Amino acid sequence: MNFSVLLSVYHKESPANFKLALESVWEHQELKPSEIILVKDGPLTADLENVISGFDDDMPLRIIELKENVGLGKALNIGLDNCSFELVARMDTDDICESDRFKEQVNFMSQHGQVDVLGSWIKEFDSDSGEIYAARALPERHKDLLVFSKKRNPISHPSVMFRKSKVIEAGGYQHFYLYEDYFLWVRMLQNGCIFHNLPMFLLKFRSGKNMIKRRRGYTYLISELNFQRFLLKSKFISLVQYIKNCLIRIVVRLLPGNLILFLYSCFLRKKI
């Protein structure tokens, strides 16, 4: 099956991380993508441009240039419109795909036509991809993911492969600060889409312990509470679940950074 890989890069990305990400989706893949759609979300630095120009002409890279930075959600929608194939794999420009990622996902999607969104487990690292400190192992089957989605995000966004037509039917990516992907998954679930996670590690996610510590404070909390309000208003969750979700988030987001890291490592992630 032909498939596209969709990425969006902006000027603050690290050139070194960007290079590793592009290498992982092309040079190191057992099954190479039919095309790579790269959205330049506004003007890039010279170093980032050099990374792009440094790749071999054999890479099926198609670049979509935006005159100004529009944000991840809008950039991905523009990129999605330019994807030629029904199967689309997402990838962030600072993560690293395992060499068998696309082979495993395409094989599964080709054999399970009822599945619309397919994620995987991910390993998390700070700066050195060889030093994995945690992992995120999400539920596998749709019925379990539906239950899980009422509490937390059911899919690790950079690991996902989906059917383009189903994303478009749900309205595509829409702006929701920090929650563009979760917002999309909920709308797709409400549309009857089928979700699945492969119980294998197909992506290394550059989360960083400092990033986890930053997941706190008033701005982050307000965005989370707004999202929970959307889930309630759309009748995706009950009032009881809404209260539970909000109370947990209020407590966690106001804790000190080191304590948040401890909670993540003990309760929300697996040790490797």
Number of C-alpha atoms within 10 A of each C-alpha: 11 13 22 24 25 25 24 23 23 21 17 9 14 15 20 12 16 20 19 17 20 25 15 18 24 23 15 14 17 15 17 22 21 16 20 25 23 24 24 22 22 17 16 18 14 10 13 21 14 13 15 16 10 10 15 10 8 7 15 15 18 15 16 15 16 14 9 12 16 13 15 21 20 18 24 23 19 18 23 26 11 17 21 16 17 16 22 26 28 20 22 19 23 21 24 26 26 17 19 16 23 23 14 16 24 20 11 15 20 12 10 10 10 11 17 22 26 24 28 27 21 23 25 24 20 17 13 9 15 9 12 17 17 21 20 18 20 22 21 20 14 18 12 14 21 18 13 15 18 19 14 11 17 25 26 20 19 24 28 20 26 21 20 21 15 17 21 15 11 18 12 25 23 16 15 16 17 14 17 17 20 20 20 20 24 21 19 22 19 14 13 12 19 18 24 25 23 19 15 15 19 23 25 23 24 21 16 14 19 12 13 15 18 15 18 20 15 12 11 16 19 15 15 21 17 14 19 22 17 15 20 18 12 13 11 18 20 14 14 9 16 19 15 12 18 18 12 10 18 17 11 18 21 15 15 13 19 14 12 20 19 13 12 16 16 12 8 13 17 15 12 11
